[in-house]
């Protein structure tokens, strides 16, 4: 039951005194920041002098006069502090006062949750209960001077120190001292305080001393609180501190009245323990999220990571990878480049001067492209999240990680910028139950992006095609991480439209494969047998929801037979030769060759993009399902009919002004393909105009890459 022992005017005056004390505390912080420590000490001496004078004058004879005296002391201190602060800050008064508001709010919250339990005990119980409870709490509270001194002495050094290693060392030492305090004081409270304190202060303290063992966890909670606040202020997150404090005040006033009503003084102890526990654990969690002890990125970059390389089996991907590596190496010749690839052994030869590590997204894949079981993926995800959290604290993660994975993490942690490789890998496939795709291949593909942002590394996504994104979990994660990127380039109009719908700033740039060295010349018209090149893929194996693979192959076979009958030579190319059968174009190529009732040439594997472009340039026309087969072909100005299996192909041809020569894989027929091949010569003048536009875009793109993405990116 609530017993109104405290008059309303006493509570009101006390609250006003608390507010004014909070203003004074903030003023002291401002003066300390100006190195006016002697002045702070002098003003702080004023409070006990005024209080002693009031007591000696006989004013403090009842509760109301005592509270009025406290208000007078608070006002006197606040006036003195305010006058000196006003003089000290000078022309920056407005900014200083505005910046002081969060500190004032924080101190008010601290006063509220510190005094709330005592106020509630006084309102709901007899005055003697207040004395017993307050005596015990005050005896524990005397020890708080130790973490307070550690906090006050460490914070200025942390703020002055910019080297992450030095900060980490100083923080470790301080946290160790906090732990020693918590252990020592906790042991004393449990085993020594109940009999030592009555010897020191008299038998009148024995009831309070009996409560002390119940406060054994308070030193641990207080050590957590001071440590958390130390980290939050070091990182400049005072508002996060206020959030925790408001939570604690809410918890106290929501639970303490009921606990006190049920258990009396024991209930008050439980309420205090609850508030201190919520405070300490809350600060710990927020501080763990806020702490950053990683190296500060520099510009021009000294350490670069290029992520999301797949392997050398896909020549289209290889064209992108080699072009972006050459460009970045040219722009930043003094930087050391690390390449993060799904299959490091297959790309090492292409980047002899770079360090090649295993990409984060490949942690759950076998070399043949098969993904690990769900249990393994969950374990890898936990290991990765722990590594990210520890890495933010400047700690190198080792648990559950082999040497290759640790090397990958070290490369990201020390990178001055992370470039996500250009391409079209940020998409998913439809699922009847999207949540069953927990930690599937699509979500793992953004792992490299997540770790870059988790460690606050500048993140640049080189020209991308994005989508389709059919499942809400993946779409939400992808939208969030793309919004976190410092700079994002869209390589086609469809991606640009999607990003605008999502409200994500970006720039447009051509596919990186257009940057490859153009050693291929356009085919020269001569009296010879015309050549038709065909690049096919097994989209039905890669995308199980696609049911038109047989019809697609039928259309290609019929088209091949049609032009063979007209005297054309047919050459079949396999542009992607991966260990995973679904990604091995050689299987579908041989299947088509065997079905064709005419002579065809199955071309040998050509793994070099430049050599493959030369072979494509010798054709009179190409039918390409692989998008980069079309790009390598059209770089030489040669005609190409594109069969699109993802929106990126349609967007490419539309941006080039060649939308008429694009056929969706779901609607492809031999009649359509033959009609477009017969109109091949109409492409040539359009391609010339497109080349001029691409060249202008490339120049702007290269100039952009020279700029620090944090300053001049798409944000």
HUJO-V177482 format. One record per residue. N is the residue number from 1. SS is DSSP state (A for helix, B for strand, O for the rest). OMEGA is omega in degrees with one decimal (* if undefined). D_CENTER is the distance of its C-alpha to the mean C-alpha in Angstrom with 1 decimal. Layout:
N;SS;OMEGA;D_CENTER, N;SS;OMEGA;D_CENTER
This chain:
1;O;179.8;49.7, 2;O;178.9;48.8, 3;O;-175.8;51.5, 4;O;179.0;51.5, 5;O;-177.2;52.6, 6;O;175.2;50.7, 7;O;-177.4;52.2, 8;A;-178.1;49.8, 9;A;177.7;50.7, 10;A;178.9;49.7, 11;A;-178.9;46.2, 12;A;-179.8;45.8, 13;A;178.3;47.0, 14;A;178.4;44.7, 15;A;177.3;41.6, 16;A;178.2;42.7, 17;A;177.8;43.1, 18;A;179.9;39.6, 19;A;-178.6;38.2, 20;A;175.3;40.3, 21;A;178.7;39.3, 22;A;176.8;35.7, 23;A;178.9;36.5, 24;A;-180.0;38.4, 25;A;178.1;35.6, 26;A;177.1;33.2, 27;A;176.3;36.1, 28;A;179.0;36.5, 29;A;178.9;32.8, 30;A;-179.7;33.5, 31;A;176.6;36.7, 32;A;178.1;35.1, 33;A;177.1;32.5, 34;O;179.8;35.6, 35;O;177.1;37.1, 36;O;-176.5;39.9, 37;A;176.9;40.0, 38;A;178.5;43.8, 39;A;178.1;43.9, 40;A;-179.8;41.4, 41;A;-179.7;43.6, 42;A;-179.7;46.7, 43;A;179.9;45.4, 44;A;175.7;44.2, 45;A;-177.2;47.8, 46;A;-175.7;49.0, 47;A;-179.9;47.7, 48;A;178.7;49.8, 49;A;178.9;52.8, 50;A;-179.6;52.8, 51;A;179.0;52.3, 52;A;178.6;55.1, 53;A;178.4;57.4, 54;A;179.9;56.9, 55;A;-178.7;57.7, 56;A;-179.7;60.8, 57;O;178.2;62.0, 58;O;-179.1;62.2, 59;O;-172.8;59.7, 60;O;-179.2;57.4, 61;O;179.9;59.8, 62;O;-174.5;57.9, 63;A;-177.3;54.4, 64;A;176.9;54.2, 65;A;179.3;55.6, 66;A;179.4;53.2, 67;A;177.3;50.2, 68;A;177.8;51.7, 69;A;177.0;52.1, 70;A;178.2;48.4, 71;A;178.9;47.6, 72;A;178.2;50.0, 73;A;179.9;48.3, 74;A;-179.8;44.9, 75;A;-179.9;46.3, 76;A;179.0;48.1, 77;A;-177.7;45.0, 78;A;179.7;42.8, 79;A;179.6;45.4, 80;A;-179.7;45.7, 81;A;-178.6;42.0, 82;A;-178.6;41.5, 83;A;-179.4;44.3, 84;A;177.0;43.1, 85;A;-179.6;39.5, 86;A;178.2;41.0, 87;A;-173.5;42.9, 88;A;-172.9;40.2, 89;A;172.1;37.4, 90;A;-172.8;39.9, 91;A;-178.5;38.6, 92;A;-174.9;35.0, 93;A;-176.4;36.2, 94;A;179.8;34.4, 95;A;179.9;31.0, 96;A;179.9;31.6, 97;A;178.0;32.8, 98;A;178.7;29.9, 99;A;-178.6;27.5, 100;A;-175.7;29.6, 101;A;179.1;29.3, 102;A;179.2;26.2, 103;A;177.4;27.9, 104;A;179.1;31.1, 105;A;-179.5;29.4, 106;A;-179.1;27.7, 107;A;176.1;31.1, 108;A;178.0;32.8, 109;A;179.5;30.6, 110;A;178.6;31.2, 111;A;-177.3;34.9, 112;A;-176.7;34.8, 113;A;176.8;33.3, 114;A;-174.1;35.3, 115;A;-171.0;38.6, 116;A;-176.8;38.1, 117;A;178.2;39.5, 118;A;179.2;42.5, 119;A;-179.0;43.2, 120;A;176.6;43.1, 121;A;178.9;45.4, 122;A;-179.1;47.8, 123;A;-172.1;47.8, 124;A;-177.3;48.3, 125;O;-179.5;50.4, 126;O;-178.8;53.3, 127;A;179.2;53.1, 128;A;178.0;53.9, 129;A;177.1;50.7, 130;A;-179.0;48.7, 131;A;-179.9;50.5, 132;A;-178.2;49.8, 133;A;-176.0;46.1, 134;A;177.7;45.5, 135;A;179.2;47.4, 136;A;-178.0;45.2, 137;A;179.2;41.9, 138;A;178.8;43.1, 139;A;175.1;44.2, 140;A;-176.8;40.6, 141;A;178.3;39.2, 142;O;-177.2;41.2, 143;O;-177.5;39.0, 144;A;177.5;35.9, 145;A;-178.6;37.3, 146;A;177.1;36.0, 147;A;178.6;32.2, 148;A;178.3;32.8, 149;A;176.5;34.4, 150;A;179.7;31.6, 151;A;-175.3;29.1, 152;A;-178.4;31.3, 153;A;-176.6;32.0, 154;A;-173.2;28.5, 155;A;179.5;26.5, 156;A;179.7;28.4, 157;A;177.1;28.0, 158;A;179.9;24.2, 159;A;-178.9;24.0, 160;A;-175.6;26.4, 161;O;-179.3;24.8, 162;O;-178.6;22.1, 163;O;-178.3;22.1, 164;A;-179.0;19.3, 165;A;178.8;21.9, 166;A;176.6;24.4, 167;A;-178.5;22.1, 168;A;180.0;21.2, 169;A;-179.5;24.9, 170;A;-179.9;25.9, 171;A;178.1;23.5, 172;A;-179.7;24.6, 173;A;-179.7;28.2, 174;A;178.9;27.8, 175;A;176.1;26.1, 176;A;177.4;29.0, 177;A;176.4;31.5, 178;A;179.6;30.0, 179;A;178.3;30.3, 180;A;177.2;33.9, 181;A;-176.5;34.7, 182;A;179.6;33.4, 183;A;-177.4;35.4, 184;A;-178.8;38.5, 185;A;178.4;38.7, 186;A;178.4;37.9, 187;A;179.7;40.8, 188;A;-178.7;43.1, 189;A;-177.2;42.4, 190;A;-168.9;43.3, 191;A;-173.0;46.2, 192;O;-170.8;47.6, 193;A;-173.2;47.1, 194;A;177.8;49.5, 195;A;178.4;52.5, 196;A;-174.1;51.7, 197;A;175.3;51.0, 198;A;177.2;54.3, 199;A;-177.2;56.1, 200;A;-171.6;54.4, 201;A;178.5;54.5, 202;O;-176.5;57.4, 203;A;-179.9;58.0, 204;A;-179.6;56.7, 205;A;-175.9;53.1, 206;A;176.8;53.7, 207;A;178.0;52.4, 208;A;-179.2;49.2, 209;A;179.6;49.0, 210;A;179.4;49.3, 211;A;-170.6;46.0, 212;A;179.7;44.1, 213;A;178.7;43.2, 214;A;-179.6;41.3, 215;A;-173.5;38.9, 216;O;-177.9;38.1, 217;O;-176.5;34.3, 218;A;178.1;34.1, 219;A;177.2;33.7, 220;A;178.9;30.7, 221;A;-178.4;29.1, 222;A;175.4;30.0, 223;A;175.8;28.7, 224;A;-178.0;25.3, 225;A;-179.6;25.6, 226;A;178.7;26.5, 227;A;179.2;23.9, 228;A;178.9;21.1, 229;A;177.7;22.6, 230;A;-179.4;22.9, 231;A;-179.0;19.2, 232;A;179.5;18.4, 233;A;176.3;21.0, 234;A;-179.5;20.1, 235;O;177.3;16.6, 236;O;-176.5;18.3, 237;O;-178.8;17.2, 238;A;-178.9;20.8, 239;A;176.3;20.1, 240;A;175.7;18.0, 241;A;-179.2;21.1, 242;A;178.7;23.2, 243;A;179.4;21.4, 244;A;-178.2;22.2, 245;A;178.1;25.7, 246;A;176.8;26.5, 247;A;-178.3;25.5, 248;A;177.9;27.9, 249;A;178.9;30.7, 250;A;179.5;30.4, 251;A;-178.8;30.6, 252;A;-175.7;33.7, 253;A;177.0;35.6, 254;A;-172.9;34.9, 255;A;-172.8;36.0, 256;A;179.4;38.3, 257;A;-179.9;41.3, 258;A;-179.9;41.5, 259;A;179.9;41.1, 260;A;178.8;43.7, 261;A;-178.1;46.0, 262;A;-171.2;45.8, 263;A;-179.9;46.0, 264;O;-179.0;47.3, 265;A;177.6;46.3, 266;A;175.8;44.5, 267;A;177.5;42.4, 268;A;177.4;41.6, 269;A;178.8;40.4, 270;A;179.0;38.2, 271;A;179.9;36.8, 272;A;177.9;36.1, 273;A;179.2;34.5, 274;A;-178.7;32.3, 275;A;179.3;31.1, 276;A;178.3;30.5, 277;A;178.1;28.6, 278;A;-179.9;26.3, 279;A;-177.1;25.8, 280;A;-178.8;25.1, 281;A;177.2;22.8, 282;A;177.1;21.0, 283;A;-179.1;20.5, 284;A;-177.8;19.5, 285;A;-179.6;16.6, 286;A;179.5;15.4, 287;A;178.5;16.0, 288;A;178.4;14.1, 289;A;-173.4;10.9, 290;A;-171.4;11.8, 291;O;176.8;13.3, 292;O;177.6;12.3, 293;O;177.6;15.0, 294;O;178.8;13.7, 295;O;177.6;15.9, 296;O;179.4;15.7, 297;O;179.8;15.4, 298;O;177.3;18.9, 299;O;1.0;20.5, 300;O;-173.9;22.4, 301;O;174.2;20.2, 302;O;-178.9;21.8, 303;B;-175.8;19.4, 304;B;171.7;18.0, 305;B;171.1;16.3, 306;B;-173.0;17.3, 307;B;171.6;15.6, 308;B;167.4;17.0, 309;B;-178.4;20.6, 310;O;178.3;22.7, 311;O;-177.8;26.2, 312;O;-177.2;29.4, 313;O;177.3;31.1, 314;B;-174.0;29.9, 315;A;175.5;31.6, 316;A;175.3;29.8, 317;A;179.9;26.4, 318;A;177.7;28.2, 319;A;177.0;29.4, 320;A;-174.1;25.8, 321;A;-178.3;24.6, 322;A;-179.1;27.7, 323;A;-177.9;27.7, 324;A;176.7;24.1, 325;A;-179.4;24.7, 326;A;-179.3;28.0, 327;A;-179.1;26.7, 328;A;178.1;23.9, 329;A;177.4;26.4, 330;A;-178.4;28.9, 331;A;-176.2;26.7, 332;O;-173.7;25.5, 333;O;-178.3;28.4, 334;O;-176.1;27.7, 335;O;172.6;24.2, 336;B;-175.0;23.7, 337;B;172.7;21.9, 338;B;179.8;20.3, 339;B;178.7;20.4, 340;B;-174.1;18.3, 341;B;176.5;20.7, 342;O;-179.7;21.3, 343;O;-173.7;24.9, 344;A;-175.6;25.0, 345;A;-176.2;28.8, 346;A;-177.3;29.5, 347;A;-176.3;27.9, 348;A;-177.5;28.8, 349;A;-178.2;32.1, 350;A;-177.9;30.5, 351;O;-173.3;28.5, 352;O;-177.3;30.9, 353;O;180.0;29.5, 354;O;169.8;25.8, 355;B;-179.0;24.2, 356;B;178.6;23.4, 357;B;179.8;21.0, 358;B;179.9;20.0, 359;O;-179.7;16.9, 360;A;-177.3;14.3, 361;A;-177.6;15.2, 362;A;-178.4;18.8, 363;O;-175.6;18.7, 364;O;-178.5;20.3, 365;B;168.0;22.8, 366;O;-177.9;26.4, 367;O;179.7;27.9, 368;O;175.7;29.7, 369;O;179.6;26.6, 370;O;-177.3;27.1, 371;B;-177.0;24.2, 372;O;176.1;24.5, 373;O;-176.2;25.6, 374;A;-179.2;23.4, 375;A;178.2;24.0, 376;A;-179.7;22.8, 377;A;178.2;19.6, 378;A;179.1;18.9, 379;A;179.5;19.8, 380;A;178.8;17.6, 381;A;177.9;14.6, 382;A;178.7;15.5, 383;A;-179.5;16.0, 384;A;179.9;12.7, 385;A;176.6;10.9, 386;A;-180.0;13.5, 387;A;178.9;13.0, 388;A;-179.0;9.4, 389;A;179.1;10.6, 390;A;179.2;13.8, 391;A;176.3;12.4, 392;A;177.3;10.8, 393;O;-179.9;14.4, 394;O;-179.0;15.9, 395;O;179.2;17.4, 396;O;-178.6;17.8, 397;O;177.7;17.5, 398;O;-174.5;20.7, 399;O;175.0;21.3, 400;O;-176.2;21.5, 401;O;175.8;20.6, 402;O;-175.3;23.3, 403;A;-179.3;23.8, 404;A;179.6;22.4, 405;A;175.7;19.1, 406;A;177.8;18.9, 407;A;177.6;19.8, 408;A;-179.8;17.0, 409;A;179.4;14.4, 410;A;179.3;16.5, 411;A;179.4;16.4, 412;A;-175.8;12.6, 413;A;-177.1;12.6, 414;A;-174.9;15.5, 415;O;172.5;14.7, 416;O;174.9;15.4, 417;B;176.2;14.0, 418;B;175.3;12.8, 419;B;173.6;15.0, 420;B;-175.1;14.4, 421;O;173.9;18.0, 422;O;178.7;20.0, 423;B;-178.3;21.5, 424;B;-174.1;21.6, 425;B;-177.3;19.6, 426;B;177.9;17.2, 427;O;176.3;19.6, 428;O;177.6;21.0, 429;O;-177.1;24.5, 430;O;176.7;26.2, 431;O;179.7;26.5, 432;O;178.4;29.0, 433;O;-172.7;26.8, 434;A;-176.1;23.1, 435;A;173.9;21.9, 436;A;178.0;24.0, 437;A;-179.9;21.6, 438;O;178.7;19.2, 439;O;176.0;17.0, 440;O;-174.8;19.2, 441;A;-177.4;19.0, 442;A;178.4;17.3, 443;A;178.6;14.2, 444;A;179.6;14.3, 445;O;177.4;14.4, 446;O;-177.7;10.8, 447;A;179.5;9.9, 448;A;178.4;10.1, 449;A;-179.0;7.7, 450;A;-177.8;5.0, 451;A;176.6;6.2, 452;A;179.6;6.6, 453;A;178.1;3.5, 454;A;177.7;3.5, 455;O;176.1;6.9, 456;O;172.6;7.0, 457;O;174.6;9.1, 458;O;-174.2;10.7, 459;B;178.4;10.1, 460;B;175.3;13.4, 461;B;177.6;14.5, 462;B;-167.0;18.2, 463;B;-171.5;20.7, 464;B;158.1;19.6, 465;B;-175.2;21.5, 466;B;178.5;19.4, 467;O;5.7;21.0, 468;O;178.8;22.9, 469;O;-171.2;20.4, 470;O;-175.8;22.9, 471;O;-174.2;21.1, 472;A;-179.7;19.3, 473;A;179.9;16.7, 474;A;-179.3;15.6, 475;A;179.8;16.1, 476;A;179.1;14.0, 477;A;-178.0;10.9, 478;A;179.6;11.7, 479;A;-179.8;12.5, 480;A;-175.1;9.3, 481;A;176.9;7.2, 482;A;176.0;10.3, 483;A;179.6;10.4, 484;A;-176.9;7.3, 485;O;178.2;9.2, 486;O;178.8;11.6, 487;B;-175.5;14.5, 488;B;179.2;15.4, 489;B;174.0;18.9, 490;B;-176.9;20.9, 491;O;178.7;23.9, 492;O;-175.4;26.0, 493;A;179.3;27.1, 494;A;177.6;26.0, 495;A;178.9;22.3, 496;A;177.9;22.8, 497;A;178.8;24.4, 498;A;-178.9;21.7, 499;A;175.7;19.0, 500;A;176.9;21.4, 501;A;178.8;22.0, 502;O;-179.9;18.3, 503;O;-176.4;18.3, 504;O;178.6;16.0, 505;O;-178.3;17.3, 506;O;173.7;18.3, 507;B;-180.0;21.3, 508;B;178.3;23.8, 509;O;179.8;24.8, 510;O;176.7;27.1, 511;O;-177.0;26.2, 512;A;-179.5;25.9, 513;A;175.3;29.0, 514;A;-178.7;31.1, 515;A;-178.7;30.4, 516;O;-177.5;32.3, 517;O;-175.6;35.6, 518;O;177.7;38.3, 519;O;-178.6;41.2, 520;O;178.1;42.4, 521;O;178.7;45.2, 522;O;-178.1;46.1, 523;O;-179.0;48.7, 524;O;179.6;52.2, 525;O;-178.8;54.7, 526;O;178.6;57.6, 527;O;179.3;60.2, 528;O;-180.0;58.3, 529;O;-177.7;57.0, 530;O;-176.8;53.8, 531;B;173.0;50.6, 532;B;177.0;48.1, 533;B;-179.1;44.8, 534;B;174.3;42.7, 535;B;-177.1;39.1, 536;O;173.6;38.4, 537;O;179.9;35.7, 538;O;-177.6;35.6, 539;A;177.7;33.2, 540;A;177.8;34.8, 541;A;-178.5;33.6, 542;A;-173.8;30.0, 543;O;-170.4;29.8, 544;O;-178.9;32.0, 545;O;178.9;32.3, 546;O;-176.5;34.2, 547;O;-174.0;37.9, 548;O;-176.8;39.5, 549;A;-178.7;39.4, 550;A;179.2;43.1, 551;A;178.1;43.9, 552;A;179.7;41.7, 553;A;176.3;43.5, 554;A;-178.7;46.8, 555;A;178.7;46.2, 556;A;-179.7;45.4, 557;A;-179.1;48.4, 558;A;178.6;50.7, 559;A;178.0;49.4, 560;A;-179.6;50.0, 561;A;179.2;53.5, 562;A;-176.6;54.3, 563;A;174.0;53.6, 564;A;178.3;55.2, 565;A;178.7;58.3, 566;O;174.8;58.3, 567;O;178.9;58.4, 568;O;167.3;54.7, 569;B;-177.9;53.2, 570;B;177.1;50.0, 571;B;178.9;47.2, 572;B;-178.2;44.4, 573;B;172.9;41.2, 574;O;-174.1;38.5, 575;O;-179.2;35.3, 576;B;-176.9;33.0, 577;B;-174.6;34.3, 578;O;177.7;31.8, 579;O;178.1;32.6, 580;O;-177.4;31.5, 581;A;-179.3;34.6, 582;A;-178.0;32.6, 583;A;-177.2;31.3, 584;B;-177.6;34.6, 585;A;-179.0;36.5, 586;A;-178.9;39.6, 587;A;-179.9;40.4, 588;A;178.3;40.5, 589;A;179.2;42.2, 590;A;178.0;45.0, 591;A;178.4;45.4, 592;A;179.9;46.0, 593;A;-179.6;48.4, 594;A;-178.1;50.4, 595;A;-174.9;50.7, 596;O;179.4;51.9, 597;O;179.8;55.7, 598;O;179.0;55.8, 599;O;175.3;55.1, 600;O;177.5;51.4, 601;B;173.1;49.9, 602;B;-173.2;46.8, 603;O;176.5;45.3, 604;O;179.6;44.1, 605;O;176.4;40.5, 606;O;-173.8;39.3, 607;O;-178.7;36.0, 608;O;-177.8;35.9, 609;A;-179.5;34.5, 610;A;178.4;37.2, 611;A;178.8;40.0, 612;A;177.6;38.9, 613;A;177.1;38.8, 614;A;178.9;42.4, 615;A;178.6;43.5, 616;A;-177.9;42.0, 617;A;-179.2;43.8, 618;O;-178.2;47.1, 619;O;171.4;46.9, 620;O;175.2;48.7, 621;B;178.8;46.1, 622;B;168.0;43.0, 623;B;-171.4;41.7, 624;B;170.9;38.0, 625;O;172.1;35.7, 626;O;-175.0;33.0, 627;A;-177.1;31.4, 628;A;168.6;31.3, 629;A;177.7;34.9, 630;A;-179.3;35.7, 631;A;179.1;33.8, 632;A;176.3;35.5, 633;A;-173.6;38.8, 634;A;174.5;38.4, 635;O;-179.9;37.5, 636;O;-179.3;41.2, 637;O;-177.4;42.3, 638;O;-176.7;43.5, 639;O;-177.3;43.5, 640;B;171.1;41.3, 641;B;-173.3;41.0, 642;B;171.2;37.6, 643;B;-173.3;37.0, 644;B;177.5;33.6, 645;O;173.6;31.8, 646;O;-178.5;28.5, 647;A;-176.9;28.2, 648;A;-178.7;27.1, 649;A;178.3;30.7, 650;A;-179.9;32.3, 651;A;177.6;29.9, 652;A;-176.4;30.8, 653;A;177.7;34.5, 654;A;179.5;34.4, 655;A;178.8;32.7, 656;O;-175.3;35.4, 657;O;-175.5;38.1, 658;O;-176.7;39.1, 659;A;-178.9;38.1, 660;A;-178.8;41.6, 661;A;175.3;41.1, 662;B;177.9;38.2, 663;B;175.8;39.0, 664;B;-178.8;36.6, 665;O;179.8;36.9, 666;O;-176.1;37.9, 667;O;-174.6;40.9, 668;O;174.7;42.1, 669;O;179.0;45.9, 670;A;-179.4;48.2, 671;A;179.3;50.0, 672;A;-179.5;46.9, 673;A;-179.0;46.0, 674;A;179.6;49.5, 675;A;-178.8;49.8, 676;A;176.7;46.7, 677;A;179.7;47.8, 678;A;179.0;51.1, 679;O;-172.2;49.5, 680;A;-175.3;47.5, 681;A;178.4;49.3, 682;A;-178.8;48.1, 683;A;-166.5;44.6, 684;A;179.2;45.7, 685;A;178.1;46.0, 686;A;179.2;42.8, 687;A;179.5;41.0, 688;A;178.0;42.4, 689;A;179.9;41.1, 690;A;178.9;37.6, 691;A;179.1;37.6, 692;A;178.9;38.4, 693;A;179.4;35.5, 694;A;178.6;33.0, 695;A;177.8;34.3, 696;A;178.5;33.6, 697;A;178.8;30.1, 698;A;-179.4;29.5, 699;A;178.0;30.8, 700;A;-179.2;28.4, 701;A;-179.9;25.4, 702;A;177.3;26.5, 703;A;178.4;26.9, 704;A;-176.3;23.4, 705;A;178.2;21.9, 706;O;-173.9;23.8, 707;O;175.7;22.0, 708;O;-175.7;19.0, 709;A;-179.8;16.2, 710;A;-178.3;14.8, 711;A;-172.6;18.3, 712;A;-177.8;19.9, 713;O;-175.0;17.3, 714;O;-179.6;17.4, 715;O;*;15.8
